[in-house]
C-alpha cells in the first residue's frame, strides 16, 4: 500500500475509533510523524490519562503500554506490536524484587519506570530518568534499593552522594555508546554540545556537557544557543530533535545505538492495530492499584 494511502487510512480510522496515537521519541520517523504526540514513556502515559479519547495506540515498548493502562484503566490501550519488549525491563521480575526486600528488610525500594507492571507493584516509589536524582535526594532512608538500571543508579548515586543497592540491569542500546564514540564526534564537531542519557556507561556520562532524559534533551536543545549537538541516546531521537529545531544540527554519538524493539512498530502495524482493535494491553486490578501507589508517590515527591 502506498505511504500516502496508508497515512490517510490511519487518519480516518483514528477519527472513527476515537483514538489518539502516541509515539516514543525512539520510534521510526514515519511513526513519529503520524503520531498525535511524541515524548518519553511517562510523559506519553500522562497524555493518555488526560486525553478525552477512548482508544490509545501506544507506539513504544510493552512496559510503556502497561504504564498507560495503570494510569487510565477505563481506556483501551493498544500496542501495534506486542513483541516489542524492553530488554532492560525484562532483566528483573517481581520475585527478584521480593527477594531483594527480604535481604534488605529496612530498605525503601525505588524503581525506574522502565519496569513491568508486576515489578512496579512491588516498589515503594517509581522514578524516571528526569526525576530520579530529585527523588533519591529527598529520601532519608539509610538503605535504598534501586532497580533495574545499574548505570542510572550509578549516576544518581554520584549526584546525591548516596549509596544505592543496585540491580545489575542495563539498556543494551545505551551501552553500545562508548567513550571513543564521543571523543571521535567531538573531534569532528568541536563546537557541538554533548548531551547523553543517564542510562549510558559512567565513562560516557563523564564526557557529557549535559546528562538528560529524552524529554529534557528536547527542552535543552530548544533553549540552548548552541547550533550543533552530539546526542548520546537511541538514534531515533535525532529525528525528533531535528524536526523541532530545523536551524540546528544533531549528530548521533553512535550509529550503533539503535533499539531493534523500538523499531518493530511500523505504519502497517499502526494501521492494523486500528483496523483490528489489537493488541489490547491491560493490567489486573490488584497489580494496577499497587503499581499506581508507587507512581503516585513519585508524583508527590517530584
Backbone bond lengths (Angstrom), bond angles and torsions (degrees), N, CA, C in turn:
res aa  C-N    CA-C-N  psi(-1)  N-CA   C-N-CA  omega(-1)  CA-C   N-CA-C  phi
1 X - - - 1.464 - - 1.537 109.18 -
2 X 1.329 118.77 130.88 1.461 120.98 178.62 1.525 111.79 -58.09
3 X 1.331 115.91 148.41 1.468 122.26 -176.80 1.534 111.50 -55.79
4 X 1.325 116.94 -46.81 1.468 121.07 -177.13 1.523 111.09 -61.07
5 X 1.335 116.34 -43.16 1.463 120.82 179.94 1.533 111.04 -64.75
6 X 1.325 116.27 -38.37 1.461 120.66 179.74 1.531 110.49 -64.74
7 X 1.324 116.22 -44.53 1.471 120.71 178.81 1.527 110.29 -62.03
8 X 1.321 116.89 -41.44 1.470 120.45 178.74 1.533 111.12 -62.40
9 X 1.338 116.94 -40.69 1.470 120.97 178.22 1.524 110.93 -64.86
10 X 1.323 116.05 -41.88 1.471 120.37 178.34 1.524 109.82 -62.12
11 X 1.329 116.73 -44.49 1.473 120.43 179.09 1.531 111.59 -60.96
12 X 1.333 116.11 -41.80 1.470 119.72 179.97 1.526 111.07 -65.72
13 X 1.331 115.50 -44.88 1.464 119.70 -176.81 1.523 112.72 -69.16
14 X 1.336 117.60 -35.08 1.470 117.84 179.58 1.524 110.72 -64.87
15 X 1.319 116.54 -31.76 1.467 119.93 176.14 1.532 110.12 -72.17
16 X 1.332 116.30 -46.80 1.467 120.70 -178.66 1.527 111.79 -62.56
17 X 1.338 117.01 -37.87 1.465 121.40 -176.82 1.531 112.92 -87.71
18 X 1.354 116.43 -2.48 1.470 121.05 -174.79 1.535 109.66 54.55
19 X 1.354 114.20 52.13 1.457 121.27 -172.88 1.525 111.73 -114.04
20 X 1.338 114.95 154.85 1.452 122.53 171.60 1.529 107.03 -122.33
21 X 1.330 116.21 138.95 1.462 121.62 -178.90 1.526 108.63 -105.86
22 X 1.334 115.81 123.08 1.462 122.48 -179.94 1.524 108.93 -114.07
23 X 1.314 117.24 134.74 1.468 120.98 -178.92 1.518 110.78 -129.42
24 X 1.319 115.68 131.21 1.461 120.32 175.56 1.527 110.03 -69.66
25 X 1.325 115.41 155.10 1.468 121.52 -178.28 1.528 114.07 -61.18
26 X 1.332 117.87 -15.09 1.459 120.88 -179.14 1.533 113.24 -95.91
27 X 1.312 117.32 1.44 1.460 120.18 -178.07 1.532 111.61 -70.69
28 X 1.351 115.09 164.10 1.459 120.34 176.58 1.531 110.46 -56.62
29 X 1.326 118.48 146.33 1.468 120.92 -179.19 1.522 114.08 -51.47
30 X 1.348 117.23 -43.47 1.467 119.42 -177.54 1.525 112.25 -67.70
31 X 1.336 116.92 -27.11 1.468 120.51 176.66 1.531 109.63 -75.59
32 X 1.335 116.29 -42.84 1.470 119.28 175.34 1.530 111.06 -58.38
33 X 1.325 115.97 -39.11 1.465 120.22 -174.69 1.529 113.44 -69.29
34 X 1.332 118.28 -27.24 1.465 118.69 179.34 1.540 112.24 -94.35
35 X 1.325 116.56 -4.08 1.466 120.00 -178.21 1.524 111.47 -74.53
36 X 1.315 115.12 150.43 1.467 120.40 173.12 1.523 110.58 -74.96
37 X 1.347 115.39 -32.32 1.459 120.84 179.27 1.520 109.58 -144.26
38 X 1.338 116.19 140.63 1.464 122.06 170.70 1.534 107.39 -117.16
39 X 1.342 115.72 150.84 1.452 118.31 179.76 1.512 111.13 173.87
40 X 1.353 115.51 -169.45 1.464 119.52 175.40 1.526 108.77 -86.99
41 X 1.329 116.42 175.93 1.466 120.02 -168.01 1.527 112.92 -63.21
42 X 1.338 117.67 -47.65 1.465 119.07 -177.15 1.526 111.25 -72.09
43 X 1.319 115.82 -38.03 1.467 120.40 176.99 1.530 110.42 -56.60
44 X 1.323 116.30 -44.43 1.463 120.39 -179.69 1.524 111.86 -68.36
45 X 1.330 116.74 -37.10 1.468 119.49 177.80 1.519 111.19 -65.06
46 X 1.320 116.38 -36.41 1.472 119.85 177.44 1.528 110.63 -68.06
47 X 1.334 116.15 -38.65 1.468 120.17 175.75 1.527 109.47 -61.64
48 X 1.343 116.10 -41.76 1.462 120.21 178.14 1.517 111.28 -59.75
49 X 1.344 116.52 -43.01 1.463 121.31 -177.98 1.534 111.51 -64.94
50 X 1.328 116.38 -34.38 1.473 120.64 -177.34 1.532 112.77 -86.45
51 X 1.322 116.38 -16.91 1.461 119.95 -175.08 1.528 111.73 -67.65
52 X 1.330 115.64 146.61 1.469 120.07 175.69 1.535 111.37 -89.86
53 X 1.326 116.94 3.60 1.461 120.96 178.12 1.522 109.90 -78.94
54 X 1.321 115.54 148.93 1.469 120.69 -177.21 1.521 112.85 -87.49
55 X 1.339 116.16 -23.72 1.470 121.03 -176.99 1.524 108.73 -120.35
56 X 1.339 115.79 131.28 1.462 122.62 178.02 1.525 108.06 -114.09
57 X 1.334 117.21 116.89 1.468 121.12 173.91 1.531 106.72 -96.38
58 X 1.335 116.21 108.41 1.466 121.04 -173.48 1.525 109.27 -99.66
59 X 1.319 115.88 106.89 1.462 121.78 178.42 1.527 108.29 -91.92
60 X 1.320 114.46 94.72 1.455 121.12 -177.41 1.511 108.08 -170.13
61 X 1.332 116.76 -146.17 1.461 120.54 176.10 1.528 108.95 -109.81
62 X 1.331 115.20 168.79 1.464 120.75 -163.42 1.530 113.87 -59.70
63 X 1.345 118.05 -42.65 1.465 118.54 -176.87 1.527 111.35 -61.51
64 X 1.328 116.99 -28.07 1.463 120.67 179.67 1.526 111.00 -67.40
65 X 1.324 115.91 -42.84 1.466 120.07 177.27 1.531 110.05 -65.26
66 X 1.334 116.72 -37.85 1.477 120.30 176.11 1.524 110.95 -61.27
67 X 1.332 116.58 -42.82 1.468 120.20 179.75 1.520 110.54 -62.12
68 X 1.334 116.48 -40.11 1.465 120.09 176.63 1.524 110.35 -62.54
69 X 1.326 117.16 -39.26 1.465 121.01 178.52 1.521 111.19 -65.39
70 X 1.337 117.24 -37.10 1.469 121.59 177.41 1.525 110.54 -62.88
71 X 1.323 116.30 -41.17 1.465 120.91 -175.71 1.523 113.42 -82.45
72 X 1.328 117.41 -23.04 1.477 118.99 179.60 1.529 110.34 -141.59
73 X 1.334 117.00 74.16 1.467 121.19 -176.61 1.518 114.60 -67.66
74 X 1.310 116.87 -14.26 1.463 120.77 -178.94 1.532 111.93 -85.62
75 X 1.332 117.30 -1.95 1.464 120.56 -178.25 1.527 110.20 -111.05
76 X 1.312 115.35 158.80 1.464 121.04 176.12 1.517 109.06 -89.28
77 X 1.334 115.92 118.00 1.461 121.31 -179.93 1.525 108.37 -102.25
78 X 1.318 116.40 121.24 1.465 121.42 179.01 1.525 109.70 -112.03
79 X 1.318 116.52 139.43 1.467 121.16 171.02 1.528 107.14 -118.80
80 X 1.332 117.57 122.53 1.463 120.26 -174.92 1.528 114.40 -61.18
81 X 1.342 116.89 -29.66 1.465 119.91 176.96 1.524 108.94 -133.88
82 X 1.340 117.87 102.21 1.466 120.80 -177.39 1.525 113.43 -67.31
83 X 1.333 117.18 -12.61 1.465 120.75 177.77 1.529 112.28 -86.11
84 X 1.320 116.53 -1.13 1.464 120.42 178.22 1.530 108.52 -79.20
85 X 1.304 115.88 89.50 1.456 121.21 -179.12 1.513 111.41 -99.59
86 X 1.316 115.82 175.37 1.467 121.65 176.29 1.526 107.51 -115.90
87 X 1.335 118.68 112.87 1.465 120.19 -178.32 1.524 113.56 -56.26
88 X 1.346 117.02 -39.62 1.463 118.56 179.58 1.526 110.78 -65.88
89 X 1.322 117.19 -44.43 1.466 120.19 179.37 1.523 110.89 -59.79
90 X 1.325 116.05 -33.77 1.466 120.68 -178.41 1.527 113.41 -82.56
91 X 1.322 117.26 1.46 1.469 120.51 178.26 1.526 112.31 -82.51
92 X 1.326 117.20 -2.41 1.457 120.84 177.86 1.522 108.96 -143.39
93 X 1.341 116.46 145.91 1.458 120.03 174.97 1.530 109.39 -128.34
94 X 1.321 115.41 176.31 1.468 120.42 -174.80 1.529 112.06 -60.77
95 X 1.328 117.02 -37.22 1.465 120.28 179.73 1.525 110.85 -65.88
96 X 1.316 117.69 -36.82 1.469 120.82 175.67 1.527 110.90 -58.72
97 X 1.324 116.44 -43.00 1.469 120.77 -179.44 1.531 110.11 -67.04
98 X 1.319 116.94 -41.55 1.474 120.01 179.06 1.528 110.86 -61.57
99 X 1.321 116.60 -39.25 1.467 119.79 178.56 1.530 111.25 -68.01
100 X 1.315 116.77 -38.93 1.461 120.40 175.36 1.526 110.90 -59.85
101 X 1.324 116.12 -43.81 1.469 120.76 -179.71 1.525 111.01 -65.68
102 X 1.323 116.55 -35.70 1.465 120.26 178.29 1.525 110.89 -66.27
103 X 1.331 117.23 -36.17 1.465 121.38 179.70 1.530 112.12 -77.02
104 X 1.335 115.76 -24.77 1.473 120.61 -178.78 1.535 108.64 -131.26
105 X 1.346 116.70 70.64 1.473 120.58 -172.28 1.538 115.12 -63.13
106 X 1.318 117.23 -19.95 1.470 119.66 -179.57 1.528 112.45 -93.82
107 X 1.303 115.86 -3.69 1.470 119.87 -175.09 1.521 112.11 -79.63
108 X 1.324 114.86 149.63 1.460 121.68 169.14 1.530 106.31 -94.59
109 X 1.336 116.36 143.14 1.460 120.46 -174.29 1.529 109.95 -108.93
110 X 1.327 114.66 117.14 1.462 121.72 177.46 1.525 107.79 -110.35
111 X 1.309 116.36 132.82 1.456 119.92 -178.37 1.510 112.20 -130.78
112 X 1.301 114.43 140.26 1.453 123.16 176.11 1.527 108.82 -63.57
113 X 1.313 116.90 147.36 1.466 120.96 177.54 1.528 110.94 -61.08
114 X 1.343 116.39 -22.17 1.472 121.64 178.53 1.526 110.55 -76.63
115 X 1.319 116.61 64.09 1.459 123.21 -179.70 1.529 108.87 -145.19
116 X 1.338 117.24 154.49 1.466 119.94 175.33 1.532 111.37 -65.44
117 X 1.314 116.28 161.62 1.465 121.82 -177.22 1.524 112.37 -59.56
118 X 1.347 117.81 -40.31 1.465 118.80 -177.42 1.518 111.67 -70.73
119 X 1.335 117.94 -24.05 1.470 120.70 172.72 1.524 109.68 -73.07
120 X 1.321 117.31 -43.63 1.469 120.37 177.23 1.531 110.90 -56.82
121 X 1.334 116.04 -34.37 1.470 120.49 -179.48 1.529 112.16 -65.27
122 X 1.332 117.64 -20.72 1.469 122.28 179.52 1.530 112.35 -92.77
123 X 1.326 117.77 -6.68 1.457 121.37 -175.55 1.524 112.13 -83.86
124 X 1.323 115.23 156.48 1.465 120.58 168.14 1.523 109.87 -87.29
125 X 1.327 115.23 -39.57 1.463 120.72 -178.01 1.522 109.08 -142.32
126 X 1.311 115.72 137.79 1.457 121.83 172.17 1.531 108.31 -93.14
127 X 1.320 117.66 161.45 1.461 120.54 175.28 1.517 109.20 -150.79
128 X 1.313 115.82 167.16 1.455 122.15 174.31 1.521 108.41 -121.58
129 X 1.319 116.73 172.50 1.462 118.96 176.54 1.524 110.93 -66.84
130 X 1.332 117.07 -22.72 1.461 121.53 178.14 1.522 111.69 -73.40
131 X 1.334 116.85 -43.57 1.479 119.06 -170.39 1.522 114.71 -109.75
132 X 1.335 118.98 4.10 1.463 121.05 -175.81 1.527 112.43 -58.47
133 X 1.324 117.38 -44.36 1.464 120.83 -179.81 1.522 110.14 -62.59
134 X 1.309 116.90 -45.16 1.470 122.13 -179.69 1.527 111.01 -60.56
135 X 1.321 116.67 -45.17 1.469 120.98 -178.17 1.523 111.51 -66.81
136 X 1.315 117.96 -49.09 1.461 121.05 -178.83 1.525 111.03 -62.42
137 X 1.323 117.16 -36.94 1.467 120.28 -178.92 1.523 112.27 -64.72
138 X 1.337 117.09 -23.33 1.467 120.88 -178.17 1.529 113.26 -89.93
139 X 1.319 117.40 -8.81 1.465 120.35 -177.37 1.524 110.77 -83.39
140 X 1.327 116.14 135.57 1.472 121.89 -179.11 1.526 112.17 -96.70
141 X 1.311 116.89 -7.39 1.467 120.72 -176.36 1.526 111.73 -63.74
142 X 1.318 116.15 141.74 1.462 120.62 177.98 1.524 111.02 -73.19
143 X 1.328 116.23 -34.44 1.459 120.53 179.63 1.527 109.70 -112.24
144 X 1.321 115.43 126.99 1.465 121.15 179.14 1.525 108.48 -131.47
145 X 1.312 115.32 118.38 1.469 120.99 173.34 1.516 107.95 -87.29
146 X 1.346 115.95 135.23 1.461 120.12 178.98 1.523 108.97 -128.68
147 X 1.341 116.54 122.67 1.467 121.40 -178.67 1.532 109.45 -131.45
148 X 1.372 117.91 157.10 1.460 127.04 -9.77 1.518 113.56 -101.05
149 X 1.368 118.78 -2.90 1.458 121.31 -167.57 1.525 112.06 -93.02
150 X 1.318 117.15 110.99 1.463 121.40 -178.32 1.530 112.07 -68.01
151 X 1.328 117.42 -27.88 1.463 119.40 -179.08 1.522 111.79 -77.92
152 X 1.327 117.17 -38.88 1.458 119.54 172.97 1.524 109.27 -64.49
153 X 1.336 116.84 -38.79 1.471 120.90 177.37 1.525 110.57 -61.08
154 X 1.324 117.38 -42.42 1.465 121.27 179.35 1.529 110.49 -62.48
155 X 1.320 116.55 -44.42 1.470 120.72 179.16 1.529 110.82 -62.25
156 X 1.311 116.44 -46.42 1.470 120.97 -178.69 1.532 110.62 -64.91
157 X 1.317 116.10 -41.35 1.463 120.71 179.74 1.529 111.26 -59.78
158 X 1.320 116.37 -43.81 1.470 120.59 179.96 1.531 111.78 -67.79
159 X 1.330 116.25 -37.13 1.468 120.06 -178.56 1.529 112.59 -74.03
160 X 1.337 116.73 -28.30 1.473 120.45 -176.32 1.523 112.64 -105.36
161 X 1.347 116.05 -10.07 1.466 121.32 -175.89 1.529 111.69 59.80
162 X 1.341 115.24 36.22 1.466 120.61 178.35 1.523 109.68 -120.62
163 X 1.326 115.14 139.53 1.456 119.92 177.80 1.522 108.78 -81.18
164 X 1.321 116.43 129.08 1.457 121.20 179.99 1.525 109.81 -114.62
165 X 1.321 115.26 143.43 1.463 120.94 172.33 1.523 105.67 -87.83
166 X 1.330 115.73 100.78 1.467 120.26 -169.33 1.520 112.25 -100.85
167 X 1.312 115.30 141.71 1.458 122.48 172.10 1.527 108.05 -78.29
168 X 1.322 117.01 156.19 1.463 121.42 -174.47 1.537 113.08 -90.22
169 X 1.311 117.72 35.12 1.457 120.34 177.26 1.521 111.89 -87.75
170 X 1.318 115.67 166.03 1.464 120.82 179.15 1.527 108.67 -166.01
171 X 1.325 115.74 164.38 1.464 121.47 176.56 1.526 108.80 -92.66
172 X 1.341 118.94 116.17 1.468 121.20 -178.92 1.527 113.63 -61.58
173 X 1.316 117.06 -23.69 1.470 119.74 179.12 1.523 111.00 -78.97
174 X 1.327 117.46 -45.87 1.465 120.01 -178.51 1.524 112.94 -67.58
175 X 1.331 117.39 -30.21 1.474 118.06 -179.95 1.531 111.91 -72.03
176 X 1.317 117.58 -11.73 1.465 120.28 176.00 1.532 111.65 -73.34
177 X 1.319 116.87 -16.74 1.467 120.91 177.32 1.529 107.81 -82.08
178 X 1.312 116.46 118.96 1.461 122.51 -174.16 1.531 111.06 -110.28
179 X 1.325 117.74 157.77 1.469 119.87 177.92 1.522 112.98 -55.06
180 X 1.342 115.79 -39.06 1.469 118.51 -179.46 1.530 112.15 -65.36
181 X 1.339 116.75 -26.40 1.475 119.84 175.40 1.529 110.17 -64.95
182 X 1.324 115.88 -44.72 1.470 120.86 179.89 1.522 109.97 -63.93
183 X 1.328 116.78 -47.16 1.470 121.47 -178.72 1.531 110.60 -59.98
184 X 1.322 116.37 -42.72 1.470 121.01 179.23 1.525 111.10 -62.42
185 X 1.335 116.58 -45.67 1.465 119.85 -178.06 1.532 111.62 -68.64
186 X 1.321 117.08 -34.24 1.474 120.07 177.64 1.529 110.07 -65.56
187 X 1.328 116.60 -38.07 1.468 120.10 176.82 1.529 111.16 -64.99
188 X 1.327 116.07 -36.81 1.467 120.94 179.72 1.525 111.64 -73.82
189 X 1.333 116.16 -32.60 1.474 121.67 -176.18 1.534 108.76 -133.25
190 X 1.328 116.99 72.96 1.471 121.09 -171.42 1.530 115.35 -61.90
191 X 1.323 117.95 -21.78 1.462 119.70 -179.38 1.521 113.58 -93.06
192 X 1.334 117.25 -1.12 1.467 120.96 -173.83 1.527 112.16 -78.35
193 X 1.311 115.83 145.36 1.465 122.43 171.67 1.530 108.51 -81.30
194 X 1.309 116.04 139.00 1.467 120.87 179.34 1.520 108.75 -102.78
195 X 1.338 116.01 117.31 1.467 119.54 175.29 1.518 108.43 -123.00
196 X 1.335 115.69 130.48 1.460 120.57 -177.66 1.524 110.12 -130.21
197 X 1.320 114.56 158.08 1.462 122.16 178.58 1.532 109.37 -82.91
198 X 1.346 117.64 143.88 1.471 119.13 -179.92 1.528 115.01 -68.24
199 X 1.338 118.15 -4.85 1.464 120.45 172.39 1.529 111.82 -78.18
200 X 1.344 116.81 -6.12 1.458 120.44 179.64 1.523 110.89 -72.99
201 X 1.326 115.44 164.76 1.461 122.46 176.75 1.536 109.86 -59.17
202 X 1.335 118.15 147.36 1.478 120.88 179.59 1.528 113.34 -55.25
203 X 1.331 117.29 -38.31 1.466 119.87 -178.50 1.529 111.74 -69.87
204 X 1.334 117.59 -22.28 1.464 121.82 173.68 1.528 109.54 -79.50
205 X 1.318 115.99 -43.35 1.471 121.53 178.06 1.529 110.81 -56.10
206 X 1.336 116.60 -38.67 1.472 121.01 -178.55 1.523 112.70 -64.12
207 X 1.317 117.24 -23.02 1.471 121.13 -178.09 1.531 112.79 -90.69
208 X 1.319 117.43 -3.20 1.469 121.15 -173.95 1.524 112.68 -85.95
209 X 1.324 114.74 149.18 1.469 120.15 168.88 1.522 110.05 -78.60
210 X 1.331 115.73 -35.54 1.463 121.50 -179.53 1.520 109.09 -139.42
211 X 1.342 116.59 138.82 1.466 122.56 175.51 1.526 106.36 -112.65
212 X 1.334 116.73 114.32 1.456 120.46 -166.17 1.527 112.32 -143.07
213 X 1.332 115.32 147.63 1.469 120.84 168.08 1.518 108.15 -69.39
214 X 1.329 117.09 169.48 1.469 119.08 -178.90 1.530 111.63 -63.01
215 X 1.327 116.23 -38.61 1.464 119.39 177.79 1.518 111.96 -62.76
216 X 1.335 116.13 -41.72 1.467 120.80 179.13 1.527 111.42 -70.32
217 X 1.345 117.03 -30.30 1.461 119.61 175.33 1.529 110.56 -61.01
218 X 1.321 115.28 -42.67 1.468 119.81 179.62 1.533 110.57 -60.65
219 X 1.323 115.70 -45.71 1.470 120.62 -178.64 1.529 111.12 -66.32
220 X 1.335 115.99 -43.29 1.476 120.24 -178.37 1.525 110.84 -64.43
221 X 1.333 116.80 -45.15 1.462 120.61 -178.55 1.529 111.04 -61.12
222 X 1.311 115.74 -37.90 1.468 120.27 -178.03 1.534 111.41 -69.32
223 X 1.333 116.30 -39.99 1.472 120.53 -175.42 1.526 113.34 -84.43
224 X 1.321 117.01 -26.34 1.461 120.98 -173.97 1.529 111.89 -67.06
225 X 1.329 115.32 145.84 1.463 120.73 175.83 1.533 111.15 -81.06
226 X 1.336 116.26 -10.37 1.471 120.19 178.94 1.526 110.05 -65.35
227 X 1.321 115.64 150.18 1.457 121.46 -179.19 1.525 112.99 -107.39
228 X 1.342 116.59 -9.85 1.462 121.03 179.91 1.521 109.80 -134.94
229 X 1.342 115.58 143.12 1.461 120.86 -177.17 1.528 109.92 -139.85
230 X 1.321 115.56 137.48 1.459 122.11 170.23 1.519 106.15 -101.05
231 X 1.341 116.55 124.96 1.463 121.77 -168.13 1.529 110.79 -111.79
232 X 1.312 116.55 110.23 1.450 122.10 -178.63 1.516 112.61 -95.75
233 X 1.319 114.70 73.42 1.462 120.63 174.29 1.533 107.14 -158.74
234 X 1.324 116.85 -172.60 1.462 121.14 -179.69 1.532 110.02 -56.42
235 X 1.327 115.75 138.76 1.464 121.36 -169.53 1.529 114.33 -61.89
236 X 1.335 118.01 -23.29 1.456 120.84 179.11 1.517 113.57 -61.09
237 X 1.327 116.32 -20.25 1.463 121.90 -179.56 1.531 111.75 -64.00
238 X 1.326 116.32 -27.89 1.465 120.11 -177.37 1.525 111.37 -60.04
239 X 1.328 117.02 -40.31 1.469 120.79 -178.85 1.521 110.78 -60.27
240 X 1.315 116.73 -47.73 1.473 120.58 -179.90 1.534 110.84 -61.69
241 X 1.332 116.57 -46.54 1.462 120.41 -177.78 1.528 111.43 -63.80
242 X 1.326 116.43 -43.34 1.460 120.32 -178.61 1.524 111.61 -67.83
243 X 1.319 115.92 -38.06 1.463 121.02 179.44 1.534 110.83 -65.46
244 X 1.328 116.08 -40.34 1.470 120.59 -179.08 1.527 112.59 -77.07
245 X 1.338 116.84 -21.88 1.475 121.05 -175.07 1.537 109.86 -134.40
246 X 1.321 117.63 69.69 1.474 120.62 -174.53 1.526 114.15 -62.75
247 X 1.320 117.55 -18.54 1.471 120.78 -178.90 1.527 112.39 -90.53
248 X 1.348 117.75 3.46 1.462 121.68 -178.88 1.523 110.10 -122.11
249 X 1.327 116.21 164.61 1.457 121.83 -178.15 1.532 110.47 -116.58
250 X 1.333 115.18 138.11 1.459 120.91 -178.51 1.532 109.45 -128.72
251 X 1.325 115.02 133.14 1.463 121.03 -177.82 1.531 109.59 -123.96
252 X 1.329 117.63 130.03 1.466 118.49 176.48 1.527 110.52 -67.27
253 X 1.328 116.64 136.60 1.467 119.78 177.66 1.517 110.19 -60.90
254 X 1.342 115.81 -36.11 1.466 121.06 177.25 1.518 109.70 -145.67
255 X 1.317 115.90 130.75 1.467 120.75 176.18 1.524 111.09 -70.34
256 X 1.325 117.23 -12.81 1.468 121.42 179.48 1.533 112.92 -82.73
257 X 1.321 116.71 -11.04 1.463 120.14 -176.53 1.532 110.43 -82.36
258 X 1.314 114.72 71.22 1.465 121.34 179.97 1.527 108.04 -123.23
259 X 1.326 116.43 126.69 1.464 121.12 179.35 1.535 108.97 -90.29
260 X 1.327 118.07 111.83 1.471 119.75 -178.51 1.523 113.02 -63.41
261 X 1.331 116.93 -29.04 1.461 120.01 179.35 1.522 111.66 -70.51
262 X 1.327 116.94 -38.88 1.462 120.60 176.85 1.529 111.63 -65.56
263 X 1.334 116.01 -27.11 1.462 119.62 -177.95 1.526 112.33 -89.23
264 X 1.318 118.74 1.95 1.470 120.92 179.36 1.533 111.81 -70.11
265 X 1.332 116.28 -29.77 1.465 119.82 -178.36 1.522 109.76 -77.91
266 X 1.319 115.80 125.10 1.464 122.34 179.94 1.532 109.11 -123.01
267 X 1.331 115.75 170.27 1.469 119.89 176.48 1.527 111.02 -59.46
268 X 1.353 115.46 -40.53 1.467 118.94 178.98 1.524 110.86 -58.30
269 X 1.323 116.58 -43.84 1.467 120.35 -177.84 1.531 111.63 -68.90
270 X 1.329 116.86 -34.43 1.472 119.70 174.92 1.526 109.71 -63.67
271 X 1.324 116.12 -43.35 1.466 120.96 178.44 1.522 110.78 -62.35
272 X 1.327 117.49 -47.94 1.465 120.95 -179.91 1.522 111.04 -62.54
273 X 1.308 116.33 -37.22 1.466 120.82 179.14 1.531 110.77 -59.77
274 X 1.330 115.91 -43.64 1.464 120.52 178.75 1.521 111.84 -71.60
275 X 1.317 116.45 -38.49 1.468 120.35 -179.33 1.530 111.62 -65.74
276 X 1.328 116.15 -43.02 1.463 121.35 -171.47 1.529 113.80 -103.90
277 X 1.351 116.10 -1.24 1.470 121.19 179.75 1.536 111.12 56.49
278 X 1.334 115.63 48.24 1.461 119.45 179.60 1.531 109.93 -150.90
279 X 1.289 118.66 160.24 1.468 128.21 2.29 1.529 108.83 -94.38
280 X 1.341 116.14 131.07 1.465 120.42 -179.06 1.523 109.61 -77.14
281 X 1.332 115.84 132.60 1.468 122.13 176.78 1.526 108.08 -111.72
282 X 1.315 115.95 122.68 1.471 119.59 178.33 1.518 109.21 -138.02
283 X 1.323 115.18 155.10 1.462 122.83 -179.02 1.520 107.83 -120.35
284 X 1.326 116.93 136.69 1.470 120.44 -179.19 1.524 110.73 -60.83
285 X 1.331 116.64 153.42 1.463 121.22 -176.35 1.523 112.60 -58.10
286 X 1.335 117.01 -41.91 1.466 120.21 -178.70 1.520 110.95 -63.53
287 X 1.329 116.94 -49.79 1.467 121.05 179.14 1.526 109.83 -63.13
288 X 1.313 116.07 -43.19 1.467 119.69 -177.93 1.522 112.13 -60.37
289 X 1.324 117.39 -45.37 1.469 120.73 -178.21 1.528 111.06 -63.22
290 X 1.335 116.52 -43.88 1.462 120.01 -178.39 1.527 111.43 -69.77
291 X 1.333 116.37 -40.08 1.460 120.26 178.29 1.524 110.52 -66.88
292 X 1.321 116.29 -37.41 1.470 120.69 -179.70 1.532 111.13 -62.99
293 X 1.335 116.82 -33.58 1.473 119.76 178.37 1.526 110.54 -61.64
294 X 1.339 115.98 -42.12 1.476 120.23 -179.81 1.536 110.98 -65.50
295 X 1.334 115.98 -38.17 1.467 119.98 178.56 1.518 110.54 -70.05
296 X 1.327 117.18 -41.93 1.470 120.60 179.00 1.530 111.24 -63.22
297 X 1.339 116.02 -36.82 1.471 119.83 178.34 1.527 109.93 -65.20
298 X 1.317 117.04 -37.08 1.462 121.04 176.05 1.524 110.71 -61.27
299 X 1.313 116.48 -46.48 1.465 121.24 -179.73 1.532 110.29 -61.55
300 X 1.311 116.00 -40.16 1.472 121.59 179.69 1.533 111.26 -62.71
301 X 1.333 116.37 -43.64 1.467 120.04 -177.29 1.524 113.06 -79.03
302 X 1.329 115.96 -34.95 1.473 118.83 -173.91 1.525 112.33 -90.55
